[in-house]
């Protein structure tokens, strides 16, 4: 009787060990497939309201690539009663040349004391409301070689009709 009891105990122990190993493998594959792999199935399974939208937080003023020869300056937030808008571009002049800057106003002040910094002030004849995602400037560029280059947008702000200056967050782009 004791031999029979011992055999049943060993069989149950083996079965429970095999069950634990199989469950561990299933859990490992499901973690890899659903979470680490970031597959479409996992995205569809998310139930949190916060996770359902993929929101890209852009800077208040940002630049995006238009084509190989130009970039566009845009705003991500509404700018109300704007009298002037200013920003600076930092870049590597050994590989990148900024040829022309054309903005939504003809009254531009370009300050170019250093070869790698271009400071631009856009003055508007009358107070304007600049809606979010408006194309503010088109900047024509020329790359001298195919090395990746960064253009940084810094020191951005706008002045409203009461002459109060508001600082804007900025970003950069790699070309």
N, C-alpha and C positions, 0 to 999 in steps of 0.2 A: 503494500500500500504506500509506503513512504517513497518507493521508486516512482510509482505512478504520479504521486503528488509533486515530486521533484521535476519530472518531465513536463507536467502541465505548467509549473512555475517558470521553467526555462523557456518554454514555448511562448508564454505570455510576455516574458521579459524581452525575448527577441522581437516579437510582434510590436511591442511598445517602442523599442529602440528603432525599428524600421519605420514605424509611423512618425516618430519624432524626426528622423532624418528626411523622410519624404516631405513632411510639412515645412521643415527648414529650407529645403530646396525650393518648394513652391513659393514660400514667402520671399526668399532671396530673388527669384526670378520676377515676381510681381513688383517688388520694390524697384528693381532695375528697369522693368518695362514701363511701369506707371510713373515713377517719380524721377529717376535719374535720366532715363531716356527722353523724357519730356515729349512723349508721343502725343498724337492728336487725341487718342483715347483718354489719356489723363486729363487733357485740357477740357474735353467734353464732360468728364466726370466731376469736375470741380463744382461745388454747390454754393460756395460762399458768394454773396453779392459783391463783395470787394474784388474777388478774383474773376468775375465774369467779364469785366471790361479790361482790355489791354490799353492803359492810358500811358501815353508818352509825354512826360513833362519836358517841355522845351523851355529854354531860357526866354526872358522877355524879348530880347533881341537876338536873333540867331542867323547864321549863314548856312545856305544849302547849295549843293552843286547843281547847276543848271545843265551844263554840258562841259566838254573838255576845255572850253575857252572862257567860261564865265561862271560866276557864282552869284547868288541872289541874297540880299539882305532882307529879312522878314521880321515881323513882330508877332509874338504869340498872344499878346493881350491888347485890348483896346487902349488907344492913347487919345484921350479926349482933350479938346481945346489946345492943341499943340502949336506953339509958336516956333520952336526949334528943336532939333534932334541932333545929338552929337555922338560919335563913336570913334574908336581908333582900331586900326588893323595892324597886327604885328605879324611879320612873315620873314622868310629867308630870301633876301634879294639876290643871293648867288644862284638860286635855282628858280625863283619865281619873280615875275615882273607884272606889276599891276599897271595895265595900259590905260584903261579908261574907267571912270566911275560916273555912271549916269543915274540920277536919283529922281524922285517924284516932285522935285522942285528945282528950278534953274538957279536958285540963289545958294550956291555951294561955296564954302570956305574950306580950302585944303591946306593943311599945315604939314609940311614935309621937311622937318629939320634933320631927320635921320633917315638913312636909306631903308631901314627895316620897319619904320613906323609911318603910317599915314593916318593923320587925324582929320576927320571930316565933320563939319558943322553944316547942317541943312537948316536954312532959315525959310520960313513960309511967310508969304505976303499977308495972309490972313489966317486966323486960327482955324485949324482943320482937325477933324476927328479921323484918326487913322484906325480903321477896323482891324481886328485880329487877322493874321495871315495875309496881310497886304504886302505886296512887293514894293519895298521902299527904294532899294537901289539895285542896279544891275552892274556888276563889277567884272570887266573884261580882264582876263589874266593870260599869261603866257608862261608855260613851264619850259625850262631850258633842257631838262633831261627827265627821265621817267622815275626818278627817286620820289618816294612819298614825301610830301611836304604838308606842314600844318599852317593854317591861317587862324590866328587867335583874334577874337573880337573882345576888346576891353574898353573900360572907361565910357560906358554908354549911359546916356541920360537924356531926358527931354524936359523942356521948359513949357509950362502951360501959359494961359492968357493972364494969370495973376503974377507971372514971372517967378513962380515957384519951380525949383528944379527937383526932378524925381530920378533917382538912380535906377538903372535897369540891370537885370542879370544878363550875363552874356555866355557865349559858348565858343567852340572852335570847330574846325572841320579839317579832315585830312584828305588831301588830293593825291 
